[in-house]
Amino acid sequence: MTMPVASTRKNPITGQTQVWVEYDDGSGQGEWVDAVSTPDQSTVAIPAAYKVALESGAPGVTKLIEEGQKTGESWTDAALRLATGIAMSVQQLQFMQINVDRARKGQPPIDAQAYSGAYVNVGLDPATQKLVTYAGLGILALFVLNMATKK
């Protein structure tokens, strides 16, 4: 089967993108091969200017990022992943310190399962949402009634 070079399709079984690769024998024959993307090398290594800035703020951080970086992972993704882990560790240490302070005062420790941290509720309460819906329908009904009586 002759296919245009660089034709693509989705593998119906795996869902992987495939490309048509012709054989080198000049027969026009070929096969579908799973597309493999190679990472952009400019995003994998930490640029020199960023290394200087990072090292001036936190000595040794570029070495940590490079050691923690997975194959093909951009340095920014590696830094973000490491920063998230560090932030979680700091929060755990702060939580343990709170419980140590509470123990010194003779208070019971805070249960980690019950501790939820600071969350912000976004959206309307279901009762308020129902009220807003009814008010909106009432305003719409008045608008339609007003339009009907003008004619």
C-alpha positions as CSV (number, residue, x, y, z in Angstrom):
1,M,0.0,0.0,0.0
2,T,1.5,3.4,-1.0
3,M,0.8,6.2,1.5
4,P,1.9,9.8,1.5
5,V,5.0,10.3,3.6
6,A,4.2,11.7,7.0
7,S,0.6,10.5,7.1
8,T,-0.7,10.0,10.6
9,R,-3.4,8.1,12.2
10,K,-4.6,7.0,15.7
11,N,-4.0,3.4,16.5
12,P,-7.5,2.0,17.0
13,I,-6.3,-0.3,19.8
14,T,-3.9,1.8,21.8
15,G,-5.0,5.3,20.8
16,Q,-1.3,6.1,20.2
17,T,-0.6,8.4,17.3
18,Q,1.2,6.6,14.5
19,V,3.1,7.8,11.4
20,W,3.5,6.1,8.0
21,V,7.2,5.2,7.4
22,E,8.2,4.0,4.0
23,Y,10.9,1.3,3.6
24,D,14.2,2.4,2.2
25,D,14.1,0.0,-0.7
26,G,12.2,2.4,-3.0
27,S,9.2,0.1,-3.3
28,G,6.7,2.6,-1.9
29,Q,5.8,0.1,0.8
30,G,6.0,0.9,4.5
31,E,4.3,0.4,7.8
32,W,2.6,2.3,10.6
33,V,5.0,3.1,13.5
34,D,4.1,4.6,16.8
35,A,5.1,8.3,16.8
36,V,7.9,9.0,19.3
37,S,8.4,12.6,20.2
38,T,11.8,13.6,21.4
39,P,12.0,16.4,24.0
40,D,13.1,19.8,23.0
41,Q,16.6,19.9,24.3
42,S,16.4,23.6,24.9
43,T,13.9,23.0,27.7
44,V,15.6,20.0,29.2
45,A,18.8,21.6,30.4
46,I,18.8,24.6,32.7
47,P,20.0,27.7,30.8
48,A,23.2,29.3,32.1
49,A,21.5,32.6,33.0
50,Y,18.9,30.7,35.1
51,K,21.6,28.7,36.8
52,V,23.3,31.8,38.0
53,A,20.1,33.3,39.2
54,L,19.0,30.1,41.0
55,E,22.4,29.6,42.6
56,S,22.5,33.2,43.9
57,G,19.1,32.7,45.6
58,A,19.6,29.1,46.8
59,P,23.0,27.6,46.5
60,G,23.0,24.0,45.3
61,V,19.4,24.1,43.9
62,T,20.5,23.5,40.3
63,K,22.3,20.4,41.3
64,L,19.2,19.2,43.1
65,I,17.0,19.9,40.1
66,E,19.4,18.2,37.7
67,E,19.7,15.1,39.9
68,G,15.9,14.9,40.4
69,Q,15.1,15.4,36.8
70,K,13.6,12.4,34.9
71,T,14.7,11.5,31.4
72,G,13.2,13.9,28.9
73,E,11.6,16.0,31.6
74,S,12.0,19.8,31.3
75,W,14.0,21.4,34.1
76,T,11.0,23.6,35.0
77,D,8.8,20.6,35.5
78,A,11.5,18.9,37.6
79,A,11.8,22.1,39.7
80,L,8.1,22.4,40.2
81,R,7.8,18.7,41.2
82,L,10.7,19.1,43.7
83,A,9.3,22.4,45.1
84,T,5.9,20.8,45.6
85,G,7.6,18.0,47.6
86,I,9.6,20.5,49.7
87,A,6.5,22.6,50.4
88,M,4.6,19.5,51.6
89,S,7.5,18.5,53.8
90,V,7.6,22.0,55.3
91,Q,3.8,21.9,56.0
92,Q,4.2,18.5,57.7
93,L,7.0,19.9,59.9
94,Q,4.9,22.9,60.8
95,F,2.0,20.6,61.7
96,M,4.2,18.5,63.9
97,Q,5.6,21.6,65.6
98,I,2.0,22.7,66.3
99,N,1.3,19.4,68.0
100,V,4.6,19.5,70.0
101,D,3.6,23.0,71.2
102,R,0.1,21.8,72.1
103,A,1.6,18.8,74.0
104,R,3.8,21.2,76.0
105,K,0.7,23.1,77.0
106,G,-1.1,19.9,78.0
107,Q,-3.6,20.1,75.1
108,P,-4.5,17.1,73.0
109,P,-2.9,16.8,69.6
110,I,-4.7,17.9,66.4
111,D,-5.8,14.9,64.4
112,A,-4.1,15.0,61.0
113,Q,-7.2,13.4,59.4
114,A,-9.5,16.1,60.7
115,Y,-7.0,19.0,59.9
116,S,-8.1,20.5,56.6
117,G,-5.9,23.6,56.4
118,A,-7.3,26.7,54.8
119,Y,-9.7,26.2,52.0
120,V,-11.8,28.8,50.2
121,N,-15.3,27.8,49.3
122,V,-16.1,28.8,45.8
123,G,-19.7,29.0,44.5
124,L,-23.1,29.4,46.0
125,D,-24.7,27.5,48.7
126,P,-27.4,25.2,47.2
127,A,-30.2,27.2,49.0
128,T,-28.9,30.5,47.7
129,Q,-28.5,29.0,44.2
130,K,-32.1,27.9,44.3
131,L,-33.2,31.4,45.4
132,V,-31.1,33.1,42.6
133,T,-32.6,30.7,40.1
134,Y,-36.2,31.5,41.2
135,A,-35.4,35.3,41.2
136,G,-34.0,35.0,37.7
137,L,-37.0,33.1,36.4
138,G,-39.3,35.8,38.1
139,I,-37.4,38.6,36.4
140,L,-37.6,36.8,33.1
141,A,-41.3,36.3,33.5
142,L,-41.8,40.0,34.2
143,F,-39.8,40.9,31.2
144,V,-41.8,38.6,28.9
145,L,-45.1,39.9,30.5
146,N,-43.9,43.5,29.9
147,M,-43.1,42.7,26.3
148,A,-46.4,41.0,25.7
149,T,-48.5,43.9,27.1
150,K,-46.7,46.6,25.0
151,K,-48.2,45.2,21.8
